[in-house]
């Protein structure tokens, strides 16, 4: 097993910044939804995000892919990593709190382990991973609440939609590993966002009407944040942190996002979460710590 990289002060700073950005994206999406529909919100996010990334790519004179099959793979990646999850998350936020959305979104790491184990021979589900996944799912069940399925309503459906988004992220991760290896991260991100925009702009236009430009300043501010900062800049920052800290340490970001979203939802929107939501997140955090394995290895060395 490859040892995890130690985190430098710079890596910690950028990891925390990425967590704050993605935690803040839940609030920004909810603010945008006060004036525009979920499809239009997502269309803005992927269109402007793609445009910003292409400007960065052209300024850096980065080579572009020419294989049509690769562009087809980017279209699929855009659907799995942006179109499906962004729309499910945005629609879900119409009916549940931003903090709860971020907690359920943490199951991305749990589903990622299961999908990778099913698809790749070198990602088998070890006993430690099985325990971590089981604890994580228990946490998600507690966060959703025992009455979610017995009293099925829009709130219950919204929570399931968020879980569906995380499952789509997991399939996107597997697809990216299988089909997009060797492509520069910046070009891959721009390509999949472009594919997403090809889907989303006409879909949003047909379903929710022509794009309006007489929006309130707070709505434009929210769009600018989710497209420019939480999508374009966050992707660039993500790959910087990945290079410095390694994929294992990026799981810490998953743990740091919900507290940011919960605090912002409480302060800005006046949201309150049920106690089981916090208990569920605690179990999810324990499950991800088990999946990460470092705490267990450290305890084994110290006590055994």
Buried (B, 14 or more C-beta within 10 A) or exposed (E): EEEBBEBEEEBBEBBBBBBBBBBBBBBBBBBBBEBBBBBBBBBBBBBBBBBBBBEBBEEEEEEBBEEEEBBEBBBBBBBBBBBBBBBBBBBBBBBBBBBBBBBBBBBBBBBBBBBBBEBEEEBEBEEBBBBBBEBBBBBBBBBBBEEBEEEEEEBBBBBBBBBBBBBBBBBBBBBBEEBBEEBBBBBBBBBBBBBBBBBBBEBBBEEBEEBEEEBEEEBBBBBBBBBBBBBBBBBBBBBBBEEBBBEBBBBBBBBBBBBBBBBBBBEEBEBEBEEBBBEBBBBBBBBBBBBBBEEBBEEEEEEE
